[in-house]
């Protein structure tokens, strides 16, 4: 799909004129480690990216109908590399689902990718609000919460 028309880039200016992008931190899953029966997700170094964050629509909610009614789901439109786009759980590649941290401190697990146009530079992913940050990302101890934790 390389060299295709990036419609997202064309409409971006009109969208951000009425609903500005947010700066978010993307933690991409690189798999997991099993240490004495305790499975911990592993993440690549964080990336600061611009995201267009919008409410989920009815089709999105049908896509994730397995979730309970009190689940908060949002759409994140992100510029993306075709080499490693943001992704939900991807068992063949042993990815646990990427995490997004918003500026307000909330954590969002990428649970679906309804629009994957990484070949032309963007994706839309669904994020589900998490109560806690993922294990392995230190939120305390005086650091700023970025991964890896400050030494």
N, C-alpha and C positions, 0 to 999 in steps of 0.2 A: 504494500500500500504506500510505499515510499513515493514521494513526488506528487501525492494527491492534493486536492484542494482542502485547505484547512478552514472550514466554515467558522469554527470557533474563533479563530483569529480575526476573521472579517467582522463578526458581530460584537467582539469584545469591547470596543470603544463605546458602543451604544448601551451595552449592559452596565459597564462600570460608571457611566455618567449618572445613572440613577441608583445603582447599588454597588458601591466600591468593593474592590477586592480586599481580602484580609491577608496578612502575612501569617503563615502557619509553619509549623515544624513537622516534617515528614520523617518518620522512622520506618525504613523498609525492612521487612522480615528477611532474615538470611537462614532461617531454620530454627532448630532447637537443640538443647543439650540435655541429656538425661544423666544426672549425677545422683547415684544411689537412690534411684526411683523418683527423684524430684525433677520434673521436666520444666525447663525454663526457656522461654523464647529468646532468640538472639536477634539483634537488629544492627544494621549498618549504621555508620556515622550519620547523625541527623542532617537533613537538608532544609534550609529555609526556602520556602516557595510561596508564591502568590496563589490564592485560591478564591474562587467565586463560590460562596457558601449560600445555599438556598434550601428551603423546606422541601421535604420529599413529597412527591405527588402520589396519586392513587395507584398508578402502575408500579411505582417503587415499593409501595407498601404491600402490594400483592406479591411482588418478587420476594419479599422477606416475611411472608405471612406466618412463618414459624415463630416469630417473636411475639412476646406478650404485648398486651395493649398499652402498657405504660412505658414502652420502649421509645426513646427519642431517636429519630433517624433524620439525617440531613444529607443533602447532595453536595459534593465537593467537585468542582470543575478545576482540573489542574493541568498545567503544561506538563508533558511527560516525554521521557526518552523511550524509544522503541526497544532499547536494549534491556531496560528494567522498569517498566511502568508500575505505578502504584497498583497493588493487587489485594484481593481478599485471600482467604485460605486457598492454597494451591498445592494439593497433596503431591502431585507428580514432581513438583520442584521443592517439596518440603518447606513451603512458606506458610507461616502461621497467620497471616493477615497483617497488613501494615497498620501502623498507628499514626494518627494525626493529633498534634497538640495545638490547640487554638491559643491566641493571645490571652484569652480570659482564664487560661489554666485548665480547661476541660480537655479530656482525652476521648478520642473517637477511634473505634476499631473499624477498619475497612471490611465490610461484610459482603459487598457485591460490586460488580463493575458493569453497570447496564450499558455504558457507551465506552468502548475501547477504540480510540482512534490514535493510539500511540504512534502508529506508522506515519501520521501527519502532524504529530506533536501535542496531542491532548487526550485526556481521559475524563470520564465522569465516574466517580465512585460514590457508593453509599457508605456513610459512617454511622455507627451506632454508639451512642454516648456510653462511656464506661464510668463506673463509680470510682475506680482507683487506677493509677498509672500501672503499666505492665511491670511485672517483676523484672529486675535487672536495670531499671531506669531509676536512679536515686533522686528522690524529691526532697530529701532532707539533708542534714549535715552541713548546711551553710553553702551548698553549691546552688547553681541556678536551675537545676533539674535537667540539664542537658545530658545526653548520652554520648560517649561514656562518662561516668561520674568523674568529677575533677579529682585529681590525685592529691 
